[in-house]
Amino acid sequence: MNILIWILMIVGGAAGMLSTAYLVLAMPVIFGWKVYRKFKYHIGLYD
């Protein structure tokens, strides 16, 4: 039973770390892409 709990903790922790890493990396990239499109194509930031 103890090994099952350890496996669940490792899988849950890995899922949390991956989702957090994705958000930390994706948000600035998307914001930069939108700013780039604003200056190059004169598209609004909210489109």
VMD Tcl script that builds the backbone (N, CA, C; Angstrom):
set m [mol new atoms 141]
animate dup $m
set s [atomselect $m all]
$s set {name element resname resid chain x y z} {
  {N N MET 1 A 0.825 -1.198 0.000}
  {CA C MET 1 A 0.000 0.000 0.000}
  {C C MET 1 A 0.864 1.254 0.000}
  {N N ASN 2 A 1.968 1.206 0.717}
  {CA C ASN 2 A 2.832 2.366 0.803}
  {C C ASN 2 A 3.447 2.710 -0.553}
  {N N ILE 3 A 3.808 1.697 -1.353}
  {CA C ILE 3 A 4.397 1.958 -2.668}
  {C C ILE 3 A 3.375 2.610 -3.599}
  {N N LEU 4 A 2.117 2.257 -3.486}
  {CA C LEU 4 A 1.069 2.850 -4.310}
  {C C LEU 4 A 0.915 4.344 -3.995}
  {N N ILE 5 A 0.983 4.682 -2.741}
  {CA C ILE 5 A 0.894 6.087 -2.342}
  {C C ILE 5 A 2.091 6.865 -2.883}
  {N N TRP 6 A 3.291 6.282 -2.832}
  {CA C TRP 6 A 4.475 6.941 -3.369}
  {C C TRP 6 A 4.353 7.162 -4.878}
  {N N ILE 7 A 3.840 6.179 -5.583}
  {CA C ILE 7 A 3.656 6.317 -7.036}
  {C C ILE 7 A 2.660 7.427 -7.335}
  {N N LEU 8 A 1.563 7.481 -6.608}
  {CA C LEU 8 A 0.576 8.539 -6.809}
  {C C LEU 8 A 1.157 9.913 -6.494}
  {N N MET 9 A 1.979 10.005 -5.463}
  {CA C MET 9 A 2.616 11.278 -5.121}
  {C C MET 9 A 3.574 11.726 -6.223}
  {N N ILE 10 A 4.338 10.798 -6.765}
  {CA C ILE 10 A 5.295 11.137 -7.818}
  {C C ILE 10 A 4.568 11.562 -9.089}
  {N N VAL 11 A 3.528 10.829 -9.474}
  {CA C VAL 11 A 2.772 11.166 -10.679}
  {C C VAL 11 A 2.056 12.511 -10.500}
  {N N GLY 12 A 1.447 12.725 -9.368}
  {CA C GLY 12 A 0.764 13.986 -9.109}
  {C C GLY 12 A 1.726 15.164 -9.060}
  {N N GLY 13 A 2.863 14.980 -8.432}
  {CA C GLY 13 A 3.870 16.041 -8.383}
  {C C GLY 13 A 4.426 16.358 -9.760}
  {N N ALA 14 A 4.659 15.336 -10.565}
  {CA C ALA 14 A 5.159 15.562 -11.924}
  {C C ALA 14 A 4.124 16.304 -12.763}
  {N N ALA 15 A 2.851 15.940 -12.624}
  {CA C ALA 15 A 1.796 16.633 -13.371}
  {C C ALA 15 A 1.723 18.102 -12.963}
  {N N GLY 16 A 1.838 18.373 -11.687}
  {CA C GLY 16 A 1.824 19.752 -11.209}
  {C C GLY 16 A 3.015 20.551 -11.700}
  {N N MET 17 A 4.193 19.939 -11.676}
  {CA C MET 17 A 5.392 20.645 -12.139}
  {C C MET 17 A 5.336 20.910 -13.639}
  {N N LEU 18 A 4.847 19.946 -14.419}
  {CA C LEU 18 A 4.771 20.137 -15.868}
  {C C LEU 18 A 3.767 21.225 -16.238}
  {N N SER 19 A 2.610 21.223 -15.582}
  {CA C SER 19 A 1.617 22.244 -15.899}
  {C C SER 19 A 2.102 23.637 -15.482}
  {N N THR 20 A 2.799 23.729 -14.365}
  {CA C THR 20 A 3.347 25.008 -13.927}
  {C C THR 20 A 4.444 25.487 -14.868}
  {N N ALA 21 A 5.310 24.593 -15.291}
  {CA C ALA 21 A 6.384 24.960 -16.220}
  {C C ALA 21 A 5.799 25.417 -17.552}
  {N N TYR 22 A 4.746 24.756 -18.025}
  {CA C TYR 22 A 4.107 25.157 -19.276}
  {C C TYR 22 A 3.550 26.575 -19.162}
  {N N LEU 23 A 2.873 26.869 -18.065}
  {CA C LEU 23 A 2.301 28.206 -17.901}
  {C C LEU 23 A 3.387 29.269 -17.775}
  {N N VAL 24 A 4.438 28.975 -17.043}
  {CA C VAL 24 A 5.523 29.951 -16.848}
  {C C VAL 24 A 6.218 30.242 -18.176}
  {N N LEU 25 A 6.365 29.239 -19.038}
  {CA C LEU 25 A 7.039 29.455 -20.315}
  {C C LEU 25 A 6.102 29.999 -21.388}
  {N N ALA 26 A 4.845 29.580 -21.393}
  {CA C ALA 26 A 3.936 29.945 -22.481}
  {C C ALA 26 A 3.410 31.370 -22.360}
  {N N MET 27 A 3.149 31.839 -21.167}
  {CA C MET 27 A 2.562 33.170 -21.010}
  {C C MET 27 A 3.450 34.283 -21.579}
  {N N PRO 28 A 4.728 34.362 -21.241}
  {CA C PRO 28 A 5.557 35.426 -21.827}
  {C C PRO 28 A 5.716 35.282 -23.340}
  {N N VAL 29 A 5.775 34.045 -23.840}
  {CA C VAL 29 A 5.915 33.836 -25.280}
  {C C VAL 29 A 4.678 34.334 -26.010}
  {N N ILE 30 A 3.501 34.012 -25.503}
  {CA C ILE 30 A 2.258 34.465 -26.137}
  {C C ILE 30 A 2.150 35.982 -26.058}
  {N N PHE 31 A 2.496 36.559 -24.926}
  {CA C PHE 31 A 2.445 38.019 -24.799}
  {C C PHE 31 A 3.415 38.685 -25.773}
  {N N GLY 32 A 4.621 38.155 -25.892}
  {CA C GLY 32 A 5.591 38.696 -26.840}
  {C C GLY 32 A 5.125 38.571 -28.275}
  {N N TRP 33 A 4.503 37.457 -28.611}
  {CA C TRP 33 A 3.973 37.244 -29.953}
  {C C TRP 33 A 2.871 38.261 -30.264}
  {N N LYS 34 A 2.017 38.532 -29.292}
  {CA C LYS 34 A 0.953 39.508 -29.499}
  {C C LYS 34 A 1.511 40.925 -29.664}
  {N N VAL 35 A 2.532 41.273 -28.895}
  {CA C VAL 35 A 3.155 42.589 -29.036}
  {C C VAL 35 A 3.831 42.699 -30.404}
  {N N TYR 36 A 4.497 41.639 -30.836}
  {CA C TYR 36 A 5.126 41.619 -32.154}
  {C C TYR 36 A 4.083 41.830 -33.260}
  {N N ARG 37 A 2.960 41.127 -33.176}
  {CA C ARG 37 A 1.906 41.295 -34.179}
  {C C ARG 37 A 1.327 42.698 -34.138}
  {N N LYS 38 A 1.249 43.277 -32.939}
  {CA C LYS 38 A 0.709 44.643 -32.824}
  {C C LYS 38 A 1.580 45.623 -33.589}
  {N N PHE 39 A 2.895 45.518 -33.431}
  {CA C PHE 39 A 3.779 46.467 -34.085}
  {C C PHE 39 A 3.959 46.172 -35.574}
  {N N LYS 40 A 3.971 44.911 -35.953}
  {CA C LYS 40 A 4.214 44.589 -37.356}
  {C C LYS 40 A 2.952 44.715 -38.208}
  {N N TYR 41 A 1.824 44.173 -37.712}
  {CA C TYR 41 A 0.603 44.120 -38.517}
  {C C TYR 41 A -0.493 45.063 -38.035}
  {N N HIS 42 A -0.237 45.814 -36.970}
  {CA C HIS 42 A -1.217 46.744 -36.396}
  {C C HIS 42 A -2.503 46.021 -35.988}
  {N N ILE 43 A -2.342 44.845 -35.399}
  {CA C ILE 43 A -3.462 44.058 -34.875}
  {C C ILE 43 A -3.556 44.342 -33.383}
  {N N GLY 44 A -4.777 44.421 -32.854}
  {CA C GLY 44 A -4.952 44.685 -31.431}
  {C C GLY 44 A -4.426 43.542 -30.567}
  {N N LEU 45 A -4.108 43.874 -29.335}
  {CA C LEU 45 A -3.597 42.856 -28.410}
  {C C LEU 45 A -4.665 41.832 -28.027}
  {N N TYR 46 A -5.930 42.177 -28.170}
  {CA C TYR 46 A -6.999 41.294 -27.716}
  {C C TYR 46 A -7.606 40.480 -28.846}
  {N N ASP 47 A -7.049 40.539 -30.048}
  {CA C ASP 47 A -7.566 39.756 -31.176}
  {C C ASP 47 A -6.867 38.421 -31.258}
}
mol reanalyze $m
mol bondsrecalc $m
mol representation Tube
mol addrep $m
